[in-house]
Structures are given as structure tokens and as C-alpha cells.
Amino acid sequence: MVMGSLRQEAEIVVIGAGPGGYVAAIRAADLGREVVLVDERPQPGGACLLEGCIPSKALIHAVEVASLAREAKRIGLDFAAPGVDLARLRTFVSGVVSGLSSGVQTLLKKRGVEYVQGRARFDGPHSLAIEGAASAGIDFRHAIIATGSRARRLALAGELPVWGSAEALALPEVPHRLVVIGGGYIGLELGLVYAGLGAEVTLVEFSPRFLPGADPDLVEIMVRSASKRLHRVLVDSRVAGVERRAGGYALRVEHGGAQETLEAEQVLAAVGRDPATAGLGLESLGLAPDSRGFLHVDEMGRTRVPGIWALGDVTPGPMLAHKASREAKVVAEAISGHKSAFDNRAIPAVVYTDPELAWAGLTEQEARTQGRAVKVGAFPLRALGRARTLDRTDGLVKVLADPSSGLVLGVGIVGPHASEMIAEGVLALELGATLEDLLVTIHPHPTLSEAILEAAEVAAGQAVHVLPGASQGARA
């Protein structure tokens, strides 16, 4: 890559234009700072908007529409079998992505944020070299590292052209047989997308169960439903080898004490993501990431090097866009002299499967590991009027509270629109709400959100719509 000959100056330079970087740039500009935003991509949005969260949710929506059409016969509606036009589907997804990215570009321009396309690398404590841009580099007072994360490659595959999440989301084809390696949220979501588009999908997960961060009773409901759409689900399994064969791949998988060979036209490796801190020239700052590649920061986002800040996936914690966006505002405000800190009590996690899975705060599994007593109220969606009208009773809402004070400690949801419902649980955790607060909050009827009220009633021993004592108790 070539470098320009001129250097420029900026009060703040933000490296990375994802939901952490561009939000930091906008917030800092709104606070009167002079900001330059640098990213390798020609348009802002980062991996989340351009090749991750947003395109995947557009595809998930398309698959859900097709699934609803197929299942409508149960309630007396008949449709022709849905067909898939990949070209038009790609156009829909790219339109969603380009529209949002163009919107971000407009927001940056209106704030006076300069966008520089190029690869940034520190070459001193207050300077960046920029490859591939008209500017040779940028001299700055403050730098915010918001470079996000990169998909981890499957070492066993070597240089074989197996898919990562970005390749899968580009919809190059719908293979007849697809093996997905990794049962985290990316593997589950994309596996179900391709199953919905007509592929025969086998999911291979190394751990004994999926999504170990969530409570097993919630995960079990999701997996039970998802398994009906997938060809095979193999947990506690290890991929021992991947070979290229005519027309596809052969994978050696160790499962149940034996080894078998899976054949597929394509393989999707969804084996995790790593912080994108390599190649930034951090050594010129005297700043080194930890053994996993993370940069450690304080509650304001400061690294140990004055003037160098970091946020999002490059810092410890869940790699989630909404965490990065919240941290971005904190960093921009702290640089601008405002009292701000990332002191949030809860970061919601969401898996956009069918049914969706979401949780925030303490899980029952964590409480058990910690030996902590909690009140637990669980309410099944089969007892909820709105769920029955939607013909979607496969779900559960759970509220955890402190037995003595009633303080809400955690909320877990599996069911339709769990991604939307979890925000009430997060708000309850942030505000220090109690079971009583949830009980006296009037929820509209009939809605799915009523399930949170119902679960709180169960935890408080005041259940109306389930039998007394059902799914309730103080547990340790």
C-alpha cells in the first residue's frame, strides 16, 4: 500500500469506524472536539454493520418470513411453498447495509468529522502513519483505539477456502450440505439461516452444551426448537481434520468416543473472534496487549499510556456492539472533561435464533456456582395469552431476585422477540429495581412483555396465572 506525503493534525483521532469508533467520533464532535476517524474500509460501520450484526439480522428476517409462510397452515392459512431468489435476497441485504452506512456517513459529515480511509499504525506517542491514504499520517493529542475484532480462522483448515461469517453472509450460494463448526451465537444464527434457505446443516460444537454463559433451561428450549430445523446437532465433538475433496470437503469428527467422516459442499468456521490489536504499532507506545490480545483500560477507557484510549472488542468483556457504543460515549465524554465512567450493572446478551434467547445480570447458573441464594420466578409462555395468539408458546421468562431485599439480580428470556423484551430487564437492573417495582408496573395486555411481570409475581409468591409454588423458590 502507498502512503501520502502530507501530515495532518487532529485533537482526537479514532481508529476504527464500527459502532464503537463512529459513535465516539460523533459524541466527541458534539462536545466540540476536532475529530478524525480512520478505517481501512471505504465506508463506516465496521464489521457489525457491514459484515456481521446487520446483514445477519436481515437474513434472519427473510428466513423467518419463509418459516411463517410454511407454518401458517396450522392456523388455517395456505400459501404456495416459499422460493428463494438469491440475487434479490442479496440486493435486499446490501440495500439495508448501504442505507445504514450512508446514514452514518451523513451524520459524520454534518458533525464535521473527517473520514480517512487507510490502515493506521502508531509510529510515536502522538503520531500515526496512514497507509493507503492521501495523508502520510496524523499527529494527535488523543487517540481512541476502536479497531474491533476479527473472525478466528480454523487452524485445521489451513489455507482451504472454508467460509467465515463474512463469506457466509455474502450469500455466495446455498450448498446442499453445510457443516458449521462452532455452536456459539454466530454458528447457531448462520446455521439456522442456511437451514432456512434449504441447506442440510450439521452443527458441530466442542463443548458439552451450547452457550455456556446462559442458563441451561433457557438454552434447552432454544436448542430443542432449532434442532428440528437442522440436519444434525453434535455437541461434545471435536473436528480432527478437514480435507478438500471433489465437490466439497470431508471432515473427521470425534464424537461419542468414535470418529466419523462428515461430507459437505461447504464448511462454515464460527470458532470465535479475536481482538484486532495486532499490527497497530502498539510497541511504539510501550503498550502491549495481554496474552489474549486485549488492551486493559480503566472505567473511563484510559490505557496506561497517557492520551491513548481504547474501547469495544479490543478491551476485556463481551464482544458486543452495544457495549462498544456505550463505552464510546464514556470515552468521548471523559476526553472532553466530563465526569463519565463505564459503570453499567448489566450488558444484555442476545442470540437471534428461533426462538430468540436473551439474558442480563446474574444467571441462575452463576448464582449456584457462587453459592448465592436467590429467589427465582419462571413463567412459561404457554400460560401467556399473547403467546397463544401468536401460536408461539415455546418459551420461558425468568427473574432472579435477592431473597431478603427483593432486588432484581437477573432476567433471562427465551421466546419470540426476546431481543426486544430484555431491555426492560436491563433497565430494572440499572435502576436497582425490586420485585415490588415490577409487580406494580402496569404492563399492557395482551403482550409478551407481561411475561416479565408474571415471572416477578412467581418469584414474589404472588402468581396468578400459574399454580402456587410452580417454578418458584429460593435457590442456592
DRENZA-233491 format. One record per residue (C-alpha): residue in one letter; x, z, y. Coordinates in steps of 0.2 Angstrom, whole numbers, padded with zeros to 4 digits. Last residue first. Layout:
<sites>
+----+-------+-------+-------+
: aa :    px :    pz :    py :
+----+-------+-------+-------+
:  a :     X :     Z :     Y :
...
+----+-------+-------+-------+
</sites>
This chain:
<sites>
+----+-------+-------+-------+
: aa :    px :    pz :    py :
+----+-------+-------+-------+
:  a : -0143 :  0232 : -0108 :
:  r : -0162 :  0227 : -0107 :
:  a : -0177 :  0235 : -0098 :
:  g : -0192 :  0226 : -0104 :
:  q : -0204 :  0211 : -0103 :
:  s : -0207 :  0195 : -0113 :
:  a : -0224 :  0202 : -0118 :
:  g : -0227 :  0220 : -0114 :
:  p : -0245 :  0218 : -0108 :
:  l : -0252 :  0201 : -0114 :
:  v : -0249 :  0187 : -0102 :
:  h : -0258 :  0181 : -0087 :
:  v : -0260 :  0197 : -0078 :
:  a : -0243 :  0205 : -0079 :
:  q : -0240 :  0221 : -0069 :
:  g : -0225 :  0228 : -0079 :
:  a : -0213 :  0224 : -0065 :
:  a : -0203 :  0212 : -0075 :
:  v : -0220 :  0203 : -0080 :
:  e : -0225 :  0203 : -0062 :
:  a : -0209 :  0195 : -0057 :
:  a : -0211 :  0182 : -0071 :
:  e : -0229 :  0178 : -0064 :
:  l : -0222 :  0176 : -0046 :
:  i : -0209 :  0164 : -0052 :
:  a : -0221 :  0155 : -0062 :
:  e : -0232 :  0153 : -0047 :
:  s : -0219 :  0140 : -0041 :
:  l : -0227 :  0128 : -0054 :
:  t : -0242 :  0126 : -0043 :
:  p : -0261 :  0130 : -0044 :
:  h : -0262 :  0140 : -0033 :
:  p : -0251 :  0143 : -0018 :
:  h : -0240 :  0158 : -0020 :
:  i : -0244 :  0174 : -0010 :
:  t : -0228 :  0185 : -0008 :
:  v : -0234 :  0202 : -0013 :
:  l : -0226 :  0202 : -0030 :
:  l : -0210 :  0193 : -0024 :
:  d : -0207 :  0207 : -0012 :
:  e : -0211 :  0220 : -0025 :
:  l : -0199 :  0213 : -0037 :
:  t : -0185 :  0216 : -0024 :
:  a : -0177 :  0204 : -0011 :
:  g : -0159 :  0206 : -0006 :
:  l : -0161 :  0192 :  0007 :
:  e : -0148 :  0181 : -0002 :
:  l : -0155 :  0184 : -0019 :
:  a : -0173 :  0181 : -0014 :
:  l : -0167 :  0165 : -0006 :
:  v : -0159 :  0159 : -0022 :
:  g : -0174 :  0162 : -0032 :
:  e : -0185 :  0152 : -0020 :
:  a : -0172 :  0138 : -0021 :
:  i : -0174 :  0138 : -0040 :
:  m : -0191 :  0129 : -0038 :
:  e : -0184 :  0112 : -0033 :
:  s : -0171 :  0110 : -0047 :
:  a : -0184 :  0117 : -0059 :
:  h : -0195 :  0102 : -0055 :
:  p : -0201 :  0101 : -0073 :
:  g : -0195 :  0116 : -0084 :
:  v : -0181 :  0128 : -0087 :
:  i : -0179 :  0142 : -0074 :
:  g : -0167 :  0156 : -0072 :
:  v : -0168 :  0169 : -0058 :
:  g : -0155 :  0183 : -0055 :
:  l : -0152 :  0200 : -0048 :
:  v : -0169 :  0204 : -0039 :
:  l : -0168 :  0222 : -0033 :
:  g : -0181 :  0233 : -0042 :
:  s : -0172 :  0248 : -0036 :
:  s : -0171 :  0258 : -0053 :
:  p : -0172 :  0244 : -0066 :
:  d : -0162 :  0231 : -0056 :
:  a : -0170 :  0215 : -0058 :
:  l : -0169 :  0199 : -0068 :
:  v : -0182 :  0185 : -0067 :
:  k : -0186 :  0172 : -0080 :
:  v : -0196 :  0156 : -0079 :
:  l : -0199 :  0146 : -0095 :
:  g : -0203 :  0128 : -0100 :
:  d : -0211 :  0116 : -0112 :
:  t : -0229 :  0116 : -0104 :
:  r : -0228 :  0099 : -0096 :
:  d : -0245 :  0091 : -0098 :
:  l : -0246 :  0090 : -0079 :
:  t : -0262 :  0100 : -0079 :
:  r : -0255 :  0112 : -0091 :
:  a : -0240 :  0115 : -0080 :
:  r : -0252 :  0119 : -0066 :
:  g : -0262 :  0131 : -0075 :
:  l : -0247 :  0142 : -0081 :
:  a : -0248 :  0150 : -0099 :
:  r : -0238 :  0136 : -0107 :
:  l : -0226 :  0138 : -0094 :
:  p : -0219 :  0154 : -0102 :
:  f : -0216 :  0169 : -0091 :
:  a : -0200 :  0180 : -0093 :
:  g : -0198 :  0197 : -0085 :
:  v : -0181 :  0205 : -0087 :
:  k : -0177 :  0223 : -0081 :
:  v : -0158 :  0225 : -0081 :
:  a : -0146 :  0237 : -0088 :
:  r : -0128 :  0232 : -0087 :
:  g : -0116 :  0232 : -0102 :
:  q : -0106 :  0219 : -0093 :
:  t : -0108 :  0206 : -0108 :
:  r : -0126 :  0210 : -0108 :
:  a : -0128 :  0207 : -0090 :
:  e : -0119 :  0191 : -0091 :
:  q : -0131 :  0185 : -0105 :
:  e : -0146 :  0190 : -0095 :
:  t : -0139 :  0179 : -0081 :
:  l : -0135 :  0186 : -0064 :
:  g : -0137 :  0175 : -0049 :
:  a : -0144 :  0158 : -0049 :
:  w : -0152 :  0146 : -0063 :
:  a : -0158 :  0129 : -0065 :
:  l : -0163 :  0118 : -0080 :
:  e : -0173 :  0102 : -0079 :
:  p : -0184 :  0097 : -0094 :
:  d : -0179 :  0083 : -0095 :
:  t : -0161 :  0084 : -0089 :
:  y : -0156 :  0087 : -0071 :
:  v : -0145 :  0102 : -0074 :
:  v : -0145 :  0114 : -0059 :
:  a : -0133 :  0128 : -0054 :
:  p : -0138 :  0139 : -0039 :
:  i : -0124 :  0147 : -0029 :
:  a : -0129 :  0166 : -0026 :
:  r : -0123 :  0180 : -0015 :
:  n : -0116 :  0170 : -0001 :
:  d : -0101 :  0177 :  0008 :
:  f : -0092 :  0162 :  0014 :
:  a : -0087 :  0168 :  0031 :
:  s : -0091 :  0165 :  0049 :
:  k : -0087 :  0173 :  0065 :
:  h : -0085 :  0158 :  0077 :
:  g : -0068 :  0153 :  0084 :
:  s : -0069 :  0135 :  0081 :
:  i : -0058 :  0135 :  0066 :
:  a : -0070 :  0148 :  0059 :
:  e : -0085 :  0137 :  0062 :
:  a : -0078 :  0122 :  0054 :
:  v : -0073 :  0132 :  0039 :
:  v : -0090 :  0140 :  0037 :
:  k : -0099 :  0124 :  0039 :
:  a : -0088 :  0116 :  0026 :
:  e : -0090 :  0130 :  0014 :
:  r : -0109 :  0127 :  0014 :
:  s : -0107 :  0109 :  0011 :
:  a : -0094 :  0112 : -0003 :
:  k : -0106 :  0124 : -0012 :
:  h : -0120 :  0111 : -0011 :
:  a : -0109 :  0098 : -0019 :
:  l : -0105 :  0108 : -0034 :
:  m : -0088 :  0111 : -0043 :
:  p : -0091 :  0129 : -0047 :
:  g : -0078 :  0141 : -0041 :
:  p : -0060 :  0140 : -0036 :
:  t : -0055 :  0128 : -0022 :
:  v : -0051 :  0110 : -0023 :
:  d : -0069 :  0106 : -0028 :
:  g : -0076 :  0112 : -0011 :
:  l : -0065 :  0119 :  0003 :
:  a : -0047 :  0120 :  0010 :
:  w : -0039 :  0125 :  0026 :
:  i : -0021 :  0122 :  0033 :
:  g : -0018 :  0128 :  0051 :
:  p : -0007 :  0143 :  0045 :
:  v : -0002 :  0141 :  0027 :
:  r : -0009 :  0155 :  0016 :
:  t : -0025 :  0144 :  0014 :
:  r : -0039 :  0148 :  0025 :
:  g : -0057 :  0144 :  0019 :
:  m : -0066 :  0158 :  0029 :
:  e : -0068 :  0169 :  0014 :
:  d : -0050 :  0167 :  0009 :
:  v : -0042 :  0152 :  0001 :
:  h : -0034 :  0148 : -0016 :
:  l : -0030 :  0130 : -0019 :
:  f : -0034 :  0124 : -0037 :
:  g : -0024 :  0113 : -0048 :
:  r : -0027 :  0123 : -0064 :
:  s : -0010 :  0131 : -0064 :
:  d : -0012 :  0136 : -0046 :
:  p : -0010 :  0124 : -0031 :
:  a :  0006 :  0125 : -0022 :
:  l :  0009 :  0126 : -0003 :
:  g :  0026 :  0125 :  0005 :
:  l :  0019 :  0113 :  0017 :
:  s :  0030 :  0098 :  0011 :
:  e :  0026 :  0103 : -0006 :
:  l :  0007 :  0100 : -0003 :
:  g :  0012 :  0081 : -0002 :
:  l : -0006 :  0076 : -0006 :
:  g : -0002 :  0068 : -0023 :
:  a : -0010 :  0080 : -0034 :
:  t : -0024 :  0091 : -0026 :
:  a : -0039 :  0082 : -0033 :
:  p : -0047 :  0097 : -0043 :
:  d : -0050 :  0092 : -0061 :
:  r : -0067 :  0087 : -0069 :
:  g : -0074 :  0089 : -0086 :
:  v : -0075 :  0081 : -0103 :
:  a : -0088 :  0068 : -0100 :
:  a : -0080 :  0054 : -0110 :
:  l : -0093 :  0040 : -0113 :
:  v : -0089 :  0029 : -0128 :
:  q : -0095 :  0011 : -0131 :
:  e : -0101 : -0001 : -0145 :
:  a : -0101 :  0014 : -0157 :
:  e : -0095 :  0019 : -0174 :
:  l : -0094 :  0038 : -0179 :
:  t : -0082 :  0042 : -0193 :
:  e : -0084 :  0059 : -0202 :
:  q : -0073 :  0074 : -0205 :
:  a : -0079 :  0090 : -0214 :
:  g : -0079 :  0108 : -0210 :
:  g : -0096 :  0107 : -0201 :
:  h : -0090 :  0094 : -0189 :
:  e : -0073 :  0085 : -0187 :
:  v : -0076 :  0068 : -0178 :
:  r : -0065 :  0053 : -0180 :
:  l : -0072 :  0040 : -0168 :
:  a : -0073 :  0021 : -0171 :
:  y : -0075 :  0010 : -0156 :
:  g : -0083 : -0006 : -0151 :
:  g : -0086 : -0025 : -0155 :
:  a : -0070 : -0027 : -0165 :
:  r : -0062 : -0010 : -0167 :
:  r : -0053 :  0001 : -0154 :
:  e : -0049 :  0018 : -0161 :
:  v : -0053 :  0036 : -0155 :
:  g : -0046 :  0052 : -0164 :
:  a : -0049 :  0070 : -0168 :
:  v : -0066 :  0072 : -0159 :
:  r : -0070 :  0090 : -0162 :
:  s : -0087 :  0097 : -0166 :
:  d : -0095 :  0114 : -0163 :
:  v : -0111 :  0105 : -0157 :
:  l : -0116 :  0088 : -0164 :
:  v : -0133 :  0080 : -0157 :
:  r : -0139 :  0064 : -0165 :
:  h : -0150 :  0050 : -0160 :
:  l : -0155 :  0057 : -0143 :
:  r : -0173 :  0058 : -0136 :
:  k : -0180 :  0071 : -0148 :
:  s : -0164 :  0081 : -0145 :
:  a : -0168 :  0082 : -0126 :
:  s : -0183 :  0093 : -0130 :
:  r : -0175 :  0105 : -0141 :
:  v : -0159 :  0105 : -0129 :
:  m : -0170 :  0110 : -0114 :
:  i : -0179 :  0124 : -0123 :
:  e : -0163 :  0130 : -0131 :
:  v : -0154 :  0131 : -0114 :
:  l : -0167 :  0143 : -0107 :
:  d : -0165 :  0155 : -0122 :
:  p : -0146 :  0153 : -0122 :
:  d : -0144 :  0159 : -0104 :
:  a : -0134 :  0148 : -0093 :
:  g : -0115 :  0148 : -0091 :
:  p : -0112 :  0142 : -0110 :
:  l : -0120 :  0125 : -0106 :
:  f : -0122 :  0118 : -0123 :
:  r : -0118 :  0128 : -0139 :
:  p : -0105 :  0130 : -0152 :
:  s : -0092 :  0122 : -0141 :
:  f : -0084 :  0105 : -0144 :
:  e : -0099 :  0095 : -0140 :
:  v : -0103 :  0077 : -0147 :
:  l : -0118 :  0068 : -0141 :
:  t : -0124 :  0053 : -0151 :
:  v : -0135 :  0040 : -0141 :
:  e : -0144 :  0025 : -0148 :
:  a : -0146 :  0016 : -0132 :
:  g : -0163 :  0010 : -0125 :
:  l : -0163 :  0014 : -0107 :
:  g : -0170 :  0032 : -0110 :
:  a : -0156 :  0035 : -0122 :
:  y : -0144 :  0029 : -0108 :
:  v : -0151 :  0041 : -0096 :
:  l : -0152 :  0055 : -0108 :
:  g : -0133 :  0053 : -0112 :
:  l : -0130 :  0052 : -0093 :
:  e : -0138 :  0069 : -0090 :
:  l : -0131 :  0078 : -0105 :
:  g : -0114 :  0072 : -0103 :
:  i : -0114 :  0076 : -0084 :
:  y : -0121 :  0093 : -0087 :
:  g : -0109 :  0098 : -0100 :
:  g : -0111 :  0092 : -0118 :
:  g : -0095 :  0082 : -0119 :
:  i : -0090 :  0066 : -0128 :
:  v : -0105 :  0054 : -0127 :
:  v : -0106 :  0041 : -0141 :
:  l : -0116 :  0026 : -0137 :
:  r : -0124 :  0014 : -0149 :
:  h : -0134 : -0002 : -0144 :
:  p : -0124 : -0003 : -0128 :
:  v : -0134 : -0004 : -0111 :
:  e : -0123 : -0014 : -0100 :
:  p : -0111 : -0012 : -0084 :
:  l : -0123 :  0001 : -0077 :
:  a : -0111 :  0007 : -0063 :
:  l : -0116 :  0025 : -0068 :
:  a : -0107 :  0023 : -0084 :
:  e : -0091 :  0017 : -0075 :
:  a : -0091 :  0032 : -0063 :
:  s : -0095 :  0045 : -0077 :
:  g : -0080 :  0039 : -0087 :
:  w : -0081 :  0025 : -0099 :
:  v : -0069 :  0020 : -0113 :
:  p : -0057 :  0006 : -0109 :
:  l : -0043 :  0012 : -0120 :
:  e : -0027 :  0018 : -0111 :
:  g : -0025 :  0034 : -0121 :
:  a : -0042 :  0038 : -0130 :
:  l : -0036 :  0054 : -0136 :
:  a : -0031 :  0060 : -0119 :
:  l : -0049 :  0059 : -0113 :
:  r : -0048 :  0057 : -0094 :
:  r : -0054 :  0071 : -0083 :
:  a : -0065 :  0065 : -0069 :
:  r : -0058 :  0068 : -0052 :
:  s : -0061 :  0082 : -0039 :
:  g : -0065 :  0085 : -0021 :
:  t : -0052 :  0079 : -0007 :
:  a : -0058 :  0092 :  0005 :
:  i : -0042 :  0098 :  0013 :
:  i : -0045 :  0103 :  0031 :
:  a : -0031 :  0101 :  0043 :
:  h : -0029 :  0110 :  0059 :
:  r : -0017 :  0106 :  0074 :
:  f : -0014 :  0088 :  0069 :
:  d : -0002 :  0074 :  0070 :
:  i : -0009 :  0059 :  0061 :
:  g :  0000 :  0045 :  0052 :
:  a :  0005 :  0027 :  0052 :
:  s : -0011 :  0021 :  0059 :
:  a : -0018 :  0004 :  0054 :
:  a : -0022 :  0011 :  0037 :
:  g : -0016 :  0008 :  0019 :
:  e : -0005 :  0023 :  0018 :
:  i : -0008 :  0037 :  0030 :
:  a :  0006 :  0050 :  0033 :
:  l :  0000 :  0067 :  0039 :
:  s :  0008 :  0079 :  0051 :
:  h :  0007 :  0097 :  0056 :
:  p :  0017 :  0106 :  0043 :
:  g :  0026 :  0091 :  0038 :
:  d :  0024 :  0075 :  0027 :
:  f :  0006 :  0078 :  0021 :
:  r : -0001 :  0063 :  0012 :
:  a : -0017 :  0054 :  0016 :
:  r : -0023 :  0038 :  0007 :
:  g : -0032 :  0026 :  0019 :
:  q : -0048 :  0023 :  0028 :
:  v : -0049 :  0031 :  0045 :
:  y : -0066 :  0037 :  0052 :
:  e : -0066 :  0044 :  0069 :
:  v : -0079 :  0057 :  0073 :
:  g : -0088 :  0054 :  0090 :
:  r : -0103 :  0063 :  0085 :
:  k : -0114 :  0047 :  0085 :
:  k : -0101 :  0039 :  0074 :
:  l : -0101 :  0052 :  0061 :
:  l : -0120 :  0052 :  0060 :
:  t : -0120 :  0033 :  0059 :
:  q : -0108 :  0033 :  0045 :
:  v : -0118 :  0047 :  0036 :
:  g : -0133 :  0036 :  0037 :
:  s : -0124 :  0021 :  0030 :
:  s : -0119 :  0031 :  0015 :
:  l : -0137 :  0036 :  0012 :
:  g : -0143 :  0018 :  0013 :
:  s : -0128 :  0012 :  0003 :
:  v : -0132 :  0024 : -0011 :
:  v : -0150 :  0021 : -0012 :
:  g : -0148 :  0002 : -0011 :
:  s : -0135 :  0003 : -0025 :
:  v : -0147 :  0012 : -0036 :
:  f : -0161 :  0000 : -0033 :
:  t : -0150 : -0015 : -0035 :
:  r : -0143 : -0009 : -0051 :
:  l : -0161 : -0007 : -0058 :
:  r : -0165 : -0024 : -0052 :
:  a : -0150 : -0031 : -0062 :
:  l : -0153 : -0020 : -0077 :
:  d : -0171 : -0026 : -0079 :
:  v : -0178 : -0013 : -0092 :
:  g : -0195 : -0015 : -0100 :
:  p : -0209 : -0002 : -0101 :
:  a : -0221 : -0005 : -0115 :
:  a : -0238 : -0010 : -0108 :
:  f : -0248 :  0004 : -0101 :
:  d : -0262 :  0014 : -0108 :
:  l : -0269 :  0030 : -0101 :
:  g : -0279 :  0043 : -0111 :
:  i : -0269 :  0059 : -0109 :
:  r : -0258 :  0056 : -0124 :
:  k : -0256 :  0038 : -0120 :
:  a : -0247 :  0043 : -0104 :
:  e : -0231 :  0046 : -0114 :
:  r : -0224 :  0029 : -0113 :
:  a : -0227 :  0027 : -0095 :
:  l : -0221 :  0044 : -0091 :
:  s : -0204 :  0040 : -0101 :
:  a : -0202 :  0024 : -0090 :
:  v : -0204 :  0034 : -0074 :
:  e : -0192 :  0047 : -0081 :
:  v : -0179 :  0034 : -0084 :
:  a : -0180 :  0027 : -0067 :
:  h : -0179 :  0045 : -0059 :
:  i : -0164 :  0049 : -0070 :
:  l : -0156 :  0033 : -0064 :
:  a : -0158 :  0038 : -0045 :
:  k : -0152 :  0055 : -0050 :
:  s : -0136 :  0048 : -0057 :
:  p : -0133 :  0037 : -0042 :
:  i : -0135 :  0052 : -0030 :
:  c : -0124 :  0065 : -0040 :
:  g : -0110 :  0054 : -0045 :
:  e : -0102 :  0038 : -0039 :
:  l : -0105 :  0035 : -0021 :
:  l : -0114 :  0051 : -0016 :
:  c : -0105 :  0064 : -0026 :
:  a : -0089 :  0055 : -0027 :
:  g : -0086 :  0055 : -0009 :
:  g : -0100 :  0050 :  0004 :
:  p : -0090 :  0040 :  0017 :
:  q : -0087 :  0022 :  0017 :
:  p : -0071 :  0011 :  0014 :
:  r : -0065 :  0024 :  0001 :
:  e : -0047 :  0031 :  0003 :
:  d : -0054 :  0045 :  0015 :
:  v : -0048 :  0052 :  0032 :
:  l : -0060 :  0060 :  0045 :
:  v : -0053 :  0063 :  0062 :
:  v : -0060 :  0076 :  0073 :
:  e : -0060 :  0082 :  0091 :
:  r : -0069 :  0099 :  0092 :
:  g : -0084 :  0102 :  0102 :
:  l : -0094 :  0113 :  0090 :
:  d : -0104 :  0098 :  0086 :
:  a : -0088 :  0089 :  0081 :
:  a : -0083 :  0104 :  0069 :
:  r : -0101 :  0103 :  0061 :
:  i : -0099 :  0084 :  0059 :
:  a : -0081 :  0085 :  0052 :
:  a : -0085 :  0099 :  0040 :
:  v : -0101 :  0090 :  0034 :
:  y : -0090 :  0074 :  0031 :
:  g : -0077 :  0084 :  0021 :
:  g : -0089 :  0095 :  0010 :
:  p : -0102 :  0082 :  0005 :
:  g : -0088 :  0069 :  0002 :
:  a : -0077 :  0062 :  0016 :
:  g : -0059 :  0068 :  0010 :
:  i : -0045 :  0074 :  0021 :
:  v : -0052 :  0082 :  0037 :
:  v : -0040 :  0081 :  0053 :
:  i : -0043 :  0093 :  0067 :
:  e : -0036 :  0093 :  0084 :
:  a : -0031 :  0075 :  0082 :
:  e : -0016 :  0065 :  0087 :
:  q : -0011 :  0047 :  0082 :
:  r :  0004 :  0038 :  0075 :
:  l :  0007 :  0019 :  0076 :
:  s :  0017 :  0008 :  0064 :
:  g :  0004 :  0005 :  0051 :
:  m :  0007 :  0009 :  0032 :
:  v :  0006 : -0003 :  0018 :
:  m :  0000 :  0000 :  0000 :
+----+-------+-------+-------+
</sites>
